[in-house]
Amino acid sequence: MKMKVLILSMVLAVVSVNGLMAQQRALGGPQKQKIESAKVAYLTKEMQLTPDEAKVFWPLYEAFQATLDEERLSRTKQQEQVRENFKNLSDEEINVLIDKRMSHVEAVAKAQKHFIQQLRKELSPRKVMSYFNAIEQFQRELAGRADRPKTDRPQADRPRNGRAQQRRNRYTMLIL
């Protein structure tokens, strides 16, 4: 009996760790948090919200981002299932997955439309348009940054003590 409980608890632990890792991959982990922080700073700077406008904008923005994260997590889980079983799926099952993917796209569009409608009720049209401009500019800059080779990036973006430097340090310590 104790052995069954032990095995069951081990299986549950593995499944829950795997689920947490999948969720972290879907949400992007520390890299996504870094990008999101940069986006918040960029929006703050570019939109030039007054304190009253900020009190309205940021809760709406956070709710919108939470909805997008839920959709992203759901879609990532679906993609992992497809990758694992794609060869074994029937055409009918694949059609169901295609419908789910289209539902995901519709849910994201619906969430964005709802977010913009709420912004339009609370902020001036100029501020709503400044949101669009700021998001588009941020995405362009982010994409441009990703396209550049690492050697072209400014020195500040490079890790100061990367793996190569750590190996050199270890080697130097061995020599001394």
N, C-alpha and C positions, 0 to 999 in steps of 0.2 A: 504494500500500500504506500509506504513512504517513498519507494522507488518511483511509483507512478506520479506522485505529487512532485517529486524532484524533476522528473522528465518533463512533465507538463509545465512547470514553472520555467524550465530552461527554454522550452519551445516558445512560450509566451514572451520571455525576455528577448529572444532572437527576433521574433516577429515585431515587437514594439520598437526595438532599436532600428530594425530595417525601415519601419514606418517613419520614425523620426528622421533618419538619414534621407529618406525620399522627400520628406517635407522640407528639410533644410536645403536639399538640392533644388527643389521646386521654387522655394522662396529666395534662393540665391545665397544664403548665408552671409558672411561678413562682407563679401564683395558687393552684394546688392544693397546692404545697409550703407556702405560707403557711397555708392552711387546715389542712393535715396537722400542721404545727407547733403551731398553736393547739389542735388536737384532742389531741395528745400531752400538752401542758401541762394541758389540762382534765382528761384521764383521770388524769394523775398526781395532780392536786389532789383530785379527787373520789373516786378509789378508795382513796386513802391506803394505798398498797402499802408493806409493809415491804421492806427491801433484798432479803431472800430471795425474797419474792413477786415483786418487780420483776424479779429475775434469771430467773424462770420466765415471767412474763407477757409481757415485751417481745419476746423471740425468737418466741414463739407469735404475738403480735400482728403482728410484722413479716412473718412467713411468710404469715399470713392476708391482710394488705394486699397482698403481692406477688401472691398468687393472684387477688385482686380486680382488681388492675391489669392482669394478663394477660387476664382475661376482658373487662375494659373496653376494652382495646386491640383485642382480637379483634372485639368487637361494633362498635366504632367503624369499623374497616376494612370490616366487612360493611355498615354503614349508608352509608358513602361509596360503595361499589359499587352499592348499591341506588339511591341518589340519582342516580348517573350513568347508570344503565341501566334505570330502572324502567319506562319506557314500552315498552321493547323486550323485556321479560321475558314469558315464557309463563306460563300458570297453573301448570304443573308446576314451573317454576323458582321461582315465588313461594311455592309450597307447601314447597319445599326450604328457602327462606329463613325461612319461618315456623317450620319444624322446628328450624332452627339457632338461631333466637331463643329458642325454648322450651328448647333444650339449654343455652343460655347462662344462662337463669333457673335451671334445675336445677343447673348447675355452681356458681353463686353460693350457692344454698341448701345444697348439699352442702358447700361450703367453710366456710360459716358453722356448719353443724352439726358438722363436724369440729373447728373451732376451739373451739366451746363444749364439746364432749366432752373435748378436751385440757385446757381450763381447769378443768373439773369434776374431772379426775383430780389436778390440781396445786394448786388453790386451794379455799378454803372456799366453800360455797354462797353465803354472804353477800357474798364478794368477786366471785363471778360475777354475782350480781344487781346489785352496785354497778357493774359494767361496763355491764350493760344500762341501768341508770338514767342513768349518766353519758353514754353514747352518745345515748340518746333526748333528754336535756336539751340536749346540745351541738347536736344536729340542730334542735331547736326554736329555740334561740337563734340559730343560723345562719340558719334560714329566716326568723325574725322580723327579723333584721338585714337580710336581702336584701329583705324586703317594705317596709321603711321607705324613704321617699324620701331621697335624699342630703342634702337640706336639713335633715332631722330628725336626722341622725347627729351625734354629738358632733364638735366642732371638730378634735379630735386625729386623726379618721379622714380628714379632708380633706387633700389634698396642699397643702403650704405654698407651693409655687411652681409652680402648675399652668400650663397653656397660656395662660389669660387673663392671668395675672400676667406671664408671659414676654413676651406681646405688648405689654402696658403698659410693661414695662421697655425693650423695643426702641424703642417709640414715644417714650418719654421720652429715650432716648439720641439719637434722631434730632433731637429738638427742641433738645437741649443742643448 
